Amino acid sequence: MVNSVSEQSDSASSSNSENNQSKTVFKESQSPQYLSDSKFDQELSKEDIKELLNAKPDVYKHCKLVMERHDQAYARTLDEPTFCIKISGRENLSRSFPGDEVCVEILNREQHLQEAEDLDDAISVREMNSDHYQIGIHITDAASWISKDSEQDKFARRRGKTIYTPGKGDVAFMFSRDLSRDYLSLLPGKIRKVVSLLIDVNKKNSNIVNMYFDETLIRSHRRMSYEEADQIIQTYCSDDSEPLRFSCIEDCLAVAYRFSEVHRKYRLEGGWLFGMQAGQSRSHAMVEELMNLYNSAAAENLISKDVTRDLTPLRCHKEPDPEQLTQFKDKYINLIPMSPYFSNIYEVSSNPEYDNMEHSGMSFIIITSIFQKMEEFAQSKDYYSLMQLIFSDEIHPTLIPMVREFRDIQKKAVILRSCSSTDSRLGHYDLQLNAYTWASSPMRRYLDLILQRLLHTMLSKETLRQPDYTQVEINSFCQSGMDVEEKHDALVLKLRKVHKLKDVVKLAMLDQLTPQGHEFSISFPLHSKLDVITIMYKHLKVVDQPSYSKEKNAMTLRWKRRVYSFRKSFNNSYPFKPIKNVTPVSSDLWKKLVSAVTQKDWVKIEQCLRDMKKEENEEKEKVATEQAHYKELTMELKLGTVVQVQLGTELKDGFPVPVVQLLRANKNIILDNVDESLNLPVLNESQQKAVKEAVNKPFTVIQGPPGTGKTVVGIHIVYQFFKKNQDFLASYESSKSTPDQKPKKRPAILYCGPSNKSVDIVAEQLLKLKGVLKPLRIYCDQMEMREYPYTGSDLKLCRRALRDEKPKDELKDITLMYLVRKPKNDFSKQIKHFEEHNLSEDEIDSYRKLLKKAHKDEIKKYDVVLCTCSTALKPEIQAVMDFQQILIDECAMATEPEAFIPLVSYNPRQIVLLGDHQQIRPIVQCALVRKKGMQQSLFERYMDLAIMLDTQYRMHEEICRFPSKEFYEDKLKTGAERGPCYLLKKNGKPTGILFGHVQGKEDSLVVSTKEGNENSVANIEEAEQAVRVADLLVKQSGVEPEHIAILTPYNAQMSEIKKMIEQRHLANVSVCTIMKSQGSEWPYVIVSTVRSCSISDIKSDRPSKAWLGKRLGFITDPNQVNVAITRAQDGLCILGKQ
């Protein structure tokens, strides 16, 4: 018989009791944890339940309830009795009774259903005779179905490993679903090829009599979850003295468990549980041990055969350096006897000299909740669970520093080819095996597939069969295997954080403390997968400098707080009640408990726990010092101190990471850990260099190629300048007038650019810092007149201004023209009074003066002013602001005179120019002026001083390749991977760049209109194709309309495309000119080049520069070409005549 044990966990569930007609939600209480709630307020009839079962059979299951005790039960699905759901906690069982038929709702699966179908291992047990039985460890034979260098093999080699995303349905499989389901997965009732390790075992002593590999066929009888297997093991292995039985699957599973237990004891030369993780179930431990045996046997067999002796990838783990081990042993000489694991591998003799060492005479600290569990397991005689708590060093604060240091001195496991070096012969130190490899998961890991092919070579009856691999290939796979594991572990860790992290209270232990440090670090004994977190003293808002005691190796923190009580009577001497997070016991008593548990002496165990309970001393309440209406509180921090914290999350590198929100000082006081740092992306190396230069130098030039985060760098610089200006601002606030009684000007920062769009992009980012600094957006007078027109204005709007966008709604809260009309401005009522009626000639001048006063009054309240370069000359700004720093964004687009406007209008201490001279250059209409060099910007003039941002996060690598080589000396790197592209080549393969040939005809405007200026060109055929591609992306590929942009160099073409977009109902597809697109980005960009020159024109005319400019237009401008190409993130489609 074959017992297939799934390596995945089944789901937690909710259940609707049909008998009671009530909805009961069950919650899984053991690891892994599931999301669910408890609610008993919904009545469901049998008809409702039947409808649920028919409507959503994958979500709702018809089950029968099996009660174990009053607070624990199992639900078994009626259509698949092997599918078992464990339910713990009386509150989750509600009014359900044994035998109830219940409707189970699958709330949240820890692993996706497809993952549970990838069954690549099975276990069989059969009785051979009166003296022996045989255990079979069967691994699906993937190598028989997937030949080397086949398409499936190449794909699997590139992927390296199947990646399961925690809490998500997305799985990156190594093999196709059809292949896995139909040929590889060891599903019940299906005949499958396997590579089996068959082990003959002596019944009396569980010794291995014979062990060999073979290629076999099996048919799995039953699939089990870990939870179901664990329940069977607990039931059938309660008494080790009972003889072995083989009458049913449950008996055979118990036999396999007993064998794995004995084998683990033999392998580790000590206790069954030494070094195990807390919470690991018996079934997990059994499968882990049997897989270790399979992998070890595979390694030893392969390196013993001539054909594979020097071709076997081995997982090697070198023992720690002997000198480091000696230092470790000497340092923790008094702690080692308290650890069951370390005392088992290191012999420590008693020596009076050790009594004066660091850890002598110390108490052993047990987390109170762990101690309570120990008492509970001792009372119920649950030996396995009690041993896990006693022998898991990593959950005991006293032992954690020793455990962590031991991990640090251990070498990292590596993958090496057998016989390639001395290290390849060392075996695996941590597993205590002479040879070890990975061969038990060929469906999930490519290296295991290689090992299986080598096993086939070894088992082949062809005497002259040559192996599939060379030494060079194996060396390459060993290195790539290590790389895959590192990337996989890092990715899964990040994804697990994304899935698991939420606001939650946890126990933390003080992990690192330095006398002169500005912070301390905490770790989480009960949650080892959480990273160490640093807490700054200043974020806890202590009232005084932390005080360090060398004798105690402790830091004392002090606070002064107002304390309020809602009780009717309040004792003025406020008690400082410590939290009983831990239970200190004597080290001798702890060692007695370890000894009693090892000997399984329940009398001594219970006596030790009672003695520990007596030893628990009630700490005296400390009374907070009273000082007027403040209470002074203190907290002593030293290594091993256990505290309660509430964890939240913050973004780092795009992923949430844990951060401490609250720290409990005592039973009555909770402290907030407030960090007012920037909520902005972390800077890369070139960005950090640029910010540092800008903050420390009087003049800085920063070149930001497309997608390199130039705006983010600008925001960081603004924030640093703002912090720098606080001294100037304090002086301004203390005295707002000069000695000659003239009003002082406010020290501030000016951030400007050549266009409204360039400034708006920065302003939107600065909104993130609105709670830290105060930004103000100022538009030009013409823009304000469009929003608030009045009779008698002498401002004229050109046709280009009519095409411009209005002020952005997102910026209304920081825009000057709106702020002066809000009640907070002293002049708002008068302004609104004027605007309620048509102004007379006498009122026009008064209205203008009033606006100027309101502008001045509002402008001087802000720290950062954002406007165009020309608007910086506005008299109202000059009258009240003293700009200490000036930043000009997109400076390469501004003419030199334009850039000089803000620089000569003020006297800044520091100047920062940001831009890219390889993108849009200054627009100069006059040919004579352009010929004289006016097209060269101030930015380009100082390019030799520029710092280049070298990592772009926007474009697909294919799109980035040409601009990097053509415009940036091949220095532009790609820092982020983009998703799959929906643009396809003729062969159906996805591509990042696509060119579409369109045989179109040009049409030019003969007069200037709103649609475009004179000579602006349109191409109807090309416009139709551009809209068609956008329509296909939306309707066939499912791309959101707002993720698509159509760019063209001509306003006339833009107008035609907009008309067609409306006809196709693609309202949210962006359409704009290439000039206007700078600073924007979209996942998909369609570029319409418009120009269509006939072959006869090309042959008849000499292609001079003037001719090219006239006939080909923007294509002759490399800067516009660069901008057009680099707006796209995932896909770029260029339409034109080839």
C-alpha positions, 0 to 999 in steps of 0.5 A: 500500500502507498500512503501519499502525504501532501506537503501542503496544509489544508484550509481553515474553515467556517461551518454552518450547522444545519441542525441548529440553523445557525452560522458558526465560523471555525477558526484554525488556531495552530500554525499556519494561521488563517483569516476568519471571524467568529459570528453567530448572528446569521440564521441559515435554512437547509434550503439556503445551505443547499443553495450555497453548496450548489452555487460554490462547491469549491468554497462550501463543503458538506461535512460531518463533525467529529468531536475530540473534546469540548474545545477541539473537533474535526470536520470531514467532507462527506464527498472526500472523507480524507479531507480533514479540517481541525477546529480548536477553541470552544468559542469557534465550535458554538452550539455544534455537537458530535455527528452534526452535518455542517456546511463548511465555508473555506475562508482562506487557504494557506496554499493554493489548491493547485499547489496541493495537487503537486504530490511528488513523494509517497510513503509505503509500509509493508510486512515482509515476514515475521522478522522484517518489514519494508518502508518505501520512500517513493519520488515521482520519476520526472526524469523519465518524462522530461528529457534533457534539453527538451522545451520543458527542460529548458523552461524548468532550467530557466525557472530553477524552482517552483515558487509558491506565493504565500496567501496568493493564488499565483504560483510560478510552476516549473512544469506545465499543469498538464504534465504534472497532473497527467504524468507526475503527481502521485494522485490517489488511484493513478499508476505512476513511475517513481524512483524508490528507496526501499528499506528493509527494517528489523522489527525488534530494534528498527535497524536497517537490514538492507537499503537500495534504489529501484525504478518502480510503478506505484498506485497511491491509496490515500492522500493525507494532509499534515493535520490528518497524519498528525492526528493518526500518529497521536492516536496510534503511537501513544504507547511505544511498548505495543507491538507493530501492526500492519493491518490498516493504513493508520497502523502503517503510518504509525510504523513509519513514524516510529522508524523515523523517530529511531533513525533521527535519534541515531543520526543526531546521536541524542534526543529525538527533539533536540534542535527541533523548532517549536510548533513542528508537528509529528507528521512534519518531523516524520516526512522531514526525516524520511526525506533526509534519509532519501537524499542522504542515500542518493548522495552516498550511492551516487558517489560510490559508483564510478560513473557518477563519482565526480558528477554528483551535486552535493549539499555541503555544510562545513563545521564551524571554525574550531577556534571560534567554537572554543571561544563560544564554549568559554563565553557561554560555559554557564549557559550551555548546561541550561540548553538541552541541545548544546549540553548534548553536543558539548560536555561541560564539566563543573569548575569553580572558576566558572562561578565568577563568569558573566552568566553565573548565578543568573536566573533562567527567564521563561516567557509567562505564556510559555510557562503556562503552556508547560503547565497545561501540557504537563497536566494533560500528559502531552509529552511531545508538546511539552518536550518541544517547549523545553527543548526549543532554545530559540523561544527562551530569552536567556538562551537566545543570545547564545543560539544567535551567536552559534548561528553566526559562527556556522558556515553557510551550506553550499552546493558543490560537485563531488570530488571537486574540492576538499570541502565537497567531502565534508558532508553536512555538519548541521544534519550530521550526515556524511553525504547529502544532496537534493533529490526528493523534489524533482517537480519543484526544484531543477537540481533535484531533476538533475540528481534523478537523471544521475540516479537513472544512470546509476540504475541503468542496466546498460553497462556502457551508458554514459552520464547525461552531464559533464563536470563543467555542466554540473559545476554550472548547475551547482552555482545556479542552484545556489543563486536560485535558492538565495533569490527564492528565499529573499522573494518568499520572505518579502511575499510572506511579509506582504501577506502576514504583516498587520497591526498586532501586539507581540512580545519582543526581547531586547536584543542589542544595547550599546552604551553610546548608541542612539537606539536599541534593537528588539527581536521576537522569540516566538516569531523567528521569521520577523526581522530585528527592529531598531527603536530610536530613543528620540522617537519614544520622546524621553524627557532626559538623556538615557542613563547607562549603568555599566554595573547592570549593563542597562539603560534607564529611560525617563518620561514626564507625563500627565496622567489622567484617571476616569475612576471616581477615586484616584490615588495621587501616588500613581503606581508603576505596575510592571507587566508579568511578561516573564517568569524568572526561575533558578537555573538549577530548577530549570536544569532539573526540569530538563532532566525530568522531561528527558527521563519522562518522569511525570512526578518530577516534572510536575514537582519542578513546575510547582516549585517554579510557581512558588519561586515566582516573586511578585515585584513590588509596585514602584510609585511614580515620582510626582512633580506638580501635575506631571508624573515621572516614569522610568524604564530599565532596559537590559539585554533579555528584557521582554516587552510588549510592542504593537507592530505596524507596517511601513513601505521599504523598497516597495514592500511592507516591513514591520515597524514598532508603533507602540511600546508598553512601559507598564500595565498602565502606560503605553508609549508611541514610537513616532518616526516622522521620517519621509514616506518616500522611496529609498534612494539608490547609490547615485541618487544618494550621491546627488542629494549629498552633493546638492545639500553640501555645495553651492552649485549642483547639476543633476542629470536625470535620464528618463525614469531615474527618479529625478523628481524623487531626488528633488523632493529629498533635496527640498526636505534637506534644505527645509531642515537646514533653513530651520535656523533662519526661520527661527530668526525670522519668527523672533523678529519680523522686521529689520532695524530700519523697521522694514518687514523681514522677508521669509527664508524659503525654498524656490522650486521652479521649472520652464512649464506648468506641467514640470512644476505640477509634477513636483508639487504633487510629490511635495503634497506627501510632505504637507504635514512636515513642510508647507508648499505653495503652488503659484500659477501665472496671472493668465491662468488665474484670469482664466479661473476668475475673469473680470471686466477691464483686465488688460491680460490677453490669452493666446491660442496656445494658452487656450489649449493648455490645461487648467490648474490641477484639482489635486493641487487646489489646497496649496494653490495661491489663487484658491487660498486667497479666496478661502476664509483663512485669508484676511482679504477673502471676503473683500475679494469675493465681494468684488467678484460678485458683480461686474466691476466698474472702471473705478473698482478695477484698480482697487480690485487689483491692489486688493489681490496683490495684498492678499497674495503677499499675505498668503505667500509669506506663510509657506516654506516652499514656493513652486512656480514657473521660471517666469512667474518667479519674477512676480512682484508679490513674491519678491516683496515677501520671500528671501529664497535661500535655495533655488531648484530649477527642474527640467532646466534643460528645457528652459532657455538661458534667459528664462533660467536666469530669471529666478537666479538674478531676481533673488540672492540664493545661497545654493542653486540646483539644476535638474534636467536632461539635455538629451530630452526636450531642448529649449524651443526657439522660434527665431532662426537667427537667435537659434543660430546664435546659440540660444537653443543651448540651455544653462543646464547644457552649458554646465554639463561637465559638472553634472552628476548622472542618475544611472538607474531607471525604474520605468522602462522594460529592458528592451525599450531601455536598450536603444536610448541607453546606447544612443544617448547615455553612453550605455551607462543607463541601468534597469533597476526593476523588472516589468510585467509581461507585454501584450504587444506581439510579433508576427510569430505570436511572441511578446515583444517590448517594441513593435513597429507598424508600417502605415501607407498614409497621406499627409494633410497640412493646416493652411491657417492657425486654429485651435486644432493646431498652428499653420503647417501642422500636419495630420495623417488620417490613415496613421491616426486610424491605426493608432486608435485601432491598436489602443482599442485592441489593447483595451478590448482584447488584452484587458489593458486599462484605458488610462494605461495607454497614451498616443503621442504625436509631434503635431497638434493637428494629428492630436486633434484627429486622434482625439476625435476618433478616440471619442467615436470608439468610446476610449475616453481615458486614453491619453493623447498629447504631443511629444513635447507635452509628454515629457515628465509623464509615463504610461505602461503602453505608448503608441507613437504616431510619426505622421510624416509620409514622404514618397520614394520619388521625393526622396530620389529627386531631392538632395537630402539636405538638413533643411530638406530633412527638417521640412519633409521628415519633421521631428524624426530629425530631432534626436531629443524628441525621438528620445522622449517619445521612446522613453515614455513607455513602461511595458510596451512601445508601438511606433507607427510610420512609413518604413 
